[in-house]
Amino acid sequence: MKKFWGFIIKHKKWIVIFFALMMIPSIIGNIKTEINYDMASYLPEELNSVKGNKILSEEFGLSNTLYLLLHDKELWDVAELKEELASVQGIDEVTWLSDYTDINVPRDFIPKEIKDQFISGKSTILQIQINSGPQDAGTGTTIEKIQEIAGDGAYLGGESVMGYELKQILDDEQIIYFIIGAITIFIILALSTTSIFEPIIFLLAVGAAIMLNLGSNIIFGNISYMTASIAAIIQLAVSADYSIFLLHRYREERGKNISNESAMISAVSKTSTTVIASGLTTIAGFMALLIMKVSIGRDLGLVLAKGVAFSLITTLVLLPCLILMLDRLISKSKHRIFLPRFNLLSKIMIRGRWVFIALVIILLVPSFMASRNLDTYSSMSKTLPENALSVETTEKIKEEFGKGEIIYVITPDKDIIREKQLISRIKTIPAVDSATGISEIVDMSIPETFIPGELTEKFSNSKYSYFLVQLSSGLEDPGTIEAINEMGSYASEIYDQYYITGEAVLQKDMSELAAVDLKYVSMLSMILIAVILAILFKSASLPVILILIIQLAIWINLSIPFITNRPVYYLTSIFIYAIQLGATVDYAILLTMRYRENLKIHRPLEAMQKTIDNVGRSILTSALILFAGTVGITLISKIGTTSELTNMIGRGALISMALIYLGLPALLVVLDKLIGWTTIGWVRNKKKF
């Protein structure tokens, strides 16, 4: 491999030019990659709710409904506004009271079921069907036009409005995330390196990897808003370790009085195995997300894994070239390292090993149980600020109309008598407020041939018919889940084929799938990383010890929301299992590899004390980088899920660092004989202490 690295170093200028040129297509690819704000689009197509949603979209044009809430408007004013809205490009249909009855008759003569659907006191609500999805560019234009026509005092809500507001926030904040992350990471690197230019070189190399990753996302067509909001900063924070490993080894090689080029070739040759092994464990953690049935895991996992791969390439190929080309600037800007040494702390860590082992044992079971019993939420409204228009609209509608979620029941059977039977049973469900369908609007004694065609077409076509059920409970209410389950039970008794869908049903299905995904992702990430560790260390016991420590850190991290009684987004736990395990197992690898080296010349206790002295700063730097890179997003992001996830990633880095400082050294020393018996090449000819 030295010949290969020698070739790279020999052609360092061409290497830098090549990466610089690659930035052009990367920038273009990043600009053209679309952001998907429709979480329901990540559900498996075979789900009943997804099939039903597709039928609503393709057969009835009901895939995207907005709700416009108006106050103190005369009915004839609302009717005029309805007609104006119906003429807007992008709007398929505007549904209101006038579609079901004559608004010129006294209100007391309007059927209560219909009136309550659209009028409450001095408020009225219009349902607007638009022909673009939440992630489509035209949706934003349509929303802005509706807001312009409705004027001040109107409230506009719906899933697409939430997606539109998420987009606005992300567009405003995304570049700020990266700038704040880069600045905070620069500060950490400046404190931990010996030159003010070293952090700049690191950021140039990692920045190139980030741009390559973001630009190559064009191959997916689009990525989720969650991926877009955290991918760059996670890649920046995770991959900084590799640069630090390489630079430290380069300094050691230069001390041997050889040329800079020879020192760099030797440094890359010696660190490539460690860097690649660390990168592979991180990639393995991210790749575990690919097995999720909720395909947003595939979205995030592929982007993050691809990012780490690009970071490995730039660390081993671009970074050495940049260091050599800018070596004079580095030499001229030397300063001391400001992070603390660990010579005193290492003695404390070793002397208290039995206390730390007891602490690990005590925390295992309760932290595991707490992490598995978190309260979760799935509503997109909770990801937005409380003053967001769509959130205010949702609250206003529930407050003034007492309405919650709308559920759609679809069947291929157009028999209104059977529909009436089902609706009658559904109305007995406590959370059901009302139901609207042909059988509810027309007198059952009227022959079907006398039913107005426009009314029939609204609820049925040649293939399907549907009715909607208005619940009084919201998306997160237990009554909503119970109502959906009971509707399915009643429908199965009357129909052989039926579909139940709506935002609440889609979110329920996504939450249930996520619970299953959590088990498989956590298990697969452990297995993949264990295999890599077993190969790296040629050991049966070390993978268990290292993963146990990181898993405990993950469980403690996830226990904190349980202790503080704070619900978390239903996907957060899954992402934390994969990201924290993949990102922080590097700390454990570094400590264990250096301990193995020191065992060749020291007894276990002395070797571990020396190891903590050697790698304490490196682990501290890596953990602080991950923490600093994410805490800025936590503090400034208005997107709840982004703030929550980055907060837990940063906190997880510090918890993992603490356990690797305290728990891992204790376990490695106390279990030294067991490790020796189960590890090929482990030094066993020393006394235990």
Rosetta blueprint (number, residue, H / E / L):
1 M L
2 K H
3 K H
4 F H
5 W H
6 G H
7 F H
8 I H
9 I H
10 K H
11 H L
12 K H
13 K H
14 W H
15 I H
16 V H
17 I H
18 F H
19 F H
20 A H
21 L H
22 M H
23 M H
24 I H
25 P H
26 S H
27 I H
28 I H
29 G H
30 N H
31 I H
32 K H
33 T L
34 E E
35 I E
36 N E
37 Y L
38 D L
39 M H
40 A H
41 S H
42 Y H
43 L L
44 P L
45 E L
46 E L
47 L L
48 N H
49 S H
50 V H
51 K H
52 G H
53 N H
54 K H
55 I H
56 L H
57 S H
58 E H
59 E H
60 F H
61 G L
62 L L
63 S L
64 N L
65 T E
66 L E
67 Y E
68 L E
69 L E
70 L E
71 H E
72 D L
73 K L
74 E L
75 L H
76 W H
77 D H
78 V H
79 A H
80 E H
81 L H
82 K H
83 E H
84 E H
85 L H
86 A H
87 S L
88 V L
89 Q L
90 G L
91 I E
92 D E
93 E E
94 V E
95 T E
96 W L
97 L H
98 S H
99 D H
100 Y L
101 T L
102 D L
103 I L
104 N L
105 V L
106 P L
107 R H
108 D H
109 F H
110 I L
111 P L
112 K H
113 E H
114 I H
115 K H
116 D H
117 Q H
118 F H
119 I E
120 S E
121 G L
122 K L
123 S E
124 T E
125 I E
126 L E
127 Q E
128 I E
129 Q E
130 I E
131 N L
132 S L
133 G L
134 P L
135 Q L
136 D L
137 A H
138 G H
139 T H
140 G H
141 T H
142 T H
143 I H
144 E H
145 K H
146 I H
147 Q H
148 E H
149 I H
150 A H
151 G L
152 D L
153 G L
154 A L
155 Y E
156 L E
157 G E
158 G L
159 E H
160 S H
161 V H
162 M H
163 G H
164 Y H
165 E H
166 L H
167 K H
168 Q H
169 I H
170 L H
171 D H
172 D H
173 E H
174 Q H
175 I H
176 I H
177 Y H
178 F H
179 I H
180 I H
181 G H
182 A H
183 I H
184 T H
185 I H
186 F H
187 I H
188 I H
189 L H
190 A H
191 L H
192 S H
193 T L
194 T L
195 S E
196 I L
197 F H
198 E H
199 P H
200 I H
201 I H
202 F H
203 L H
204 L H
205 A H
206 V H
207 G H
208 A H
209 A H
210 I H
211 M H
212 L H
213 N H
214 L H
215 G H
216 S H
217 N H
218 I H
219 I H
220 F H
221 G L
222 N E
223 I E
224 S E
225 Y H
226 M H
227 T H
228 A H
229 S H
230 I H
231 A H
232 A H
233 I H
234 I H
235 Q H
236 L H
237 A H
238 V H
239 S H
240 A H
241 D H
242 Y H
243 S H
244 I H
245 F H
246 L H
247 L H
248 H H
249 R H
250 Y H
251 R H
252 E H
253 E H
254 R H
255 G L
256 K L
257 N L
258 I L
259 S L
260 N H
261 E H
262 S H
263 A H
264 M H
265 I H
266 S H
267 A H
268 V H
269 S H
270 K H
271 T H
272 S H
273 T H
274 T H
275 V H
276 I H
277 A H
278 S H
279 G H
280 L H
281 T H
282 T H
283 I H
284 A H
285 G H
286 F H
287 M H
288 A H
289 L H
290 L H
291 I H
292 M L
293 K L
294 V L
295 S L
296 I H
297 G H
298 R H
299 D H
300 L H
301 G H
302 L H
303 V H
304 L H
305 A H
306 K H
307 G H
308 V H
309 A H
310 F H
311 S H
312 L H
313 I H
314 T H
315 T H
316 L H
317 V H
318 L H
319 L H
320 P H
321 C H
322 L H
323 I H
324 L H
325 M H
326 L L
327 D H
328 R H
329 L H
330 I H
331 S H
332 K H
333 S L
334 K E
335 H L
336 R L
337 I L
338 F L
339 L L
340 P L
341 R L
342 F L
343 N H
344 L H
345 L H
346 S H
347 K H
348 I H
349 M H
350 I H
351 R H
352 G L
353 R H
354 W H
355 V H
356 F H
357 I H
358 A H
359 L H
360 V H
361 I H
362 I H
363 L H
364 L H
365 V H
366 P H
367 S H
368 F H
369 M H
370 A H
371 S H
372 R L
373 N L
374 L L
375 D L
376 T E
377 Y E
378 S L
379 S L
380 M H
381 S H
382 K H
383 T H
384 L L
385 P L
386 E L
387 N L
388 A L
389 L H
390 S H
391 V H
392 E H
393 T H
394 T H
395 E H
396 K H
397 I H
398 K H
399 E H
400 E H
401 F H
402 G L
403 K L
404 G L
405 E L
406 I E
407 I E
408 Y E
409 V E
410 I E
411 T E
412 P L
413 D L
414 K L
415 D L
416 I H
417 I H
418 R H
419 E H
420 K H
421 Q H
422 L H
423 I H
424 S H
425 R H
426 I H
427 K L
428 T L
429 I L
430 P L
431 A L
432 V E
433 D E
434 S E
435 A E
436 T E
437 G L
438 I H
439 S H
440 E H
441 I H
442 V L
443 D L
444 M L
445 S L
446 I L
447 P L
448 E H
449 T H
450 F H
451 I L
452 P L
453 G H
454 E H
455 L H
456 T H
457 E H
458 K H
459 F H
460 S E
461 N L
462 S L
463 K L
464 Y L
465 S E
466 Y E
467 F E
468 L E
469 V E
470 Q E
471 L E
472 S L
473 S L
474 G L
475 L L
476 E L
477 D L
478 P H
479 G H
480 T H
481 I H
482 E H
483 A H
484 I H
485 N H
486 E H
487 M H
488 G H
489 S H
490 Y H
491 A H
492 S H
493 E H
494 I H
495 Y L
496 D L
497 Q L
498 Y L
499 Y E
500 I E
501 T E
502 G L
503 E H
504 A H
505 V H
506 L H
507 Q H
508 K H
509 D H
510 M H
511 S H
512 E H
513 L H
514 A H
515 A H
516 V H
517 D H
518 L H
519 K H
520 Y H
521 V H
522 S H
523 M H
524 L H
525 S H
526 M H
527 I H
528 L H
529 I H
530 A H
531 V H
532 I H
533 L H
534 A H
535 I H
536 L H
537 F H
538 K L
539 S E
540 A L
541 S L
542 L H
543 P H
544 V H
545 I H
546 L H
547 I H
548 L H
549 I H
550 I H
551 Q H
552 L H
553 A H
554 I H
555 W H
556 I H
557 N H
558 L H
559 S H
560 I H
561 P H
562 F H
563 I H
564 T L
565 N L
566 R L
567 P L
568 V E
569 Y E
570 Y L
571 L L
572 T H
573 S H
574 I H
575 F H
576 I H
577 Y H
578 A H
579 I H
580 Q H
581 L H
582 G H
583 A H
584 T H
585 V H
586 D H
587 Y H
588 A H
589 I H
590 L H
591 L H
592 T H
593 M H
594 R H
595 Y H
596 R H
597 E H
598 N H
599 L L
600 K L
601 I L
602 H L
603 R L
604 P H
605 L H
606 E H
607 A H
608 M H
609 Q H
610 K H
611 T H
612 I H
613 D H
614 N H
615 V H
616 G H
617 R H
618 S H
619 I H
620 L H
621 T H
622 S H
623 A H
624 L H
625 I H
626 L H
627 F H
628 A H
629 G H
630 T H
631 V H
632 G H
633 I H
634 T H
635 L H
636 I H
637 S L
638 K L
639 I L
640 G H
641 T H
642 T H
643 S H
644 E H
645 L H
646 T H
647 N H
648 M H
649 I H
650 G H
651 R H
652 G H
653 A H
654 L H
655 I H
656 S H
657 M H
658 A H
659 L H
660 I H
661 Y H
662 L H
663 G H
664 L H
665 P H
666 A H
667 L H
668 L H
669 V H
670 V H
671 L L
672 D H
673 K H
674 L H
675 I H
676 G H
677 W H
678 T H
679 T E
680 I L
681 G L
682 W L
683 V L
684 R L
685 N L
686 K L
687 K L
688 K L
689 F L
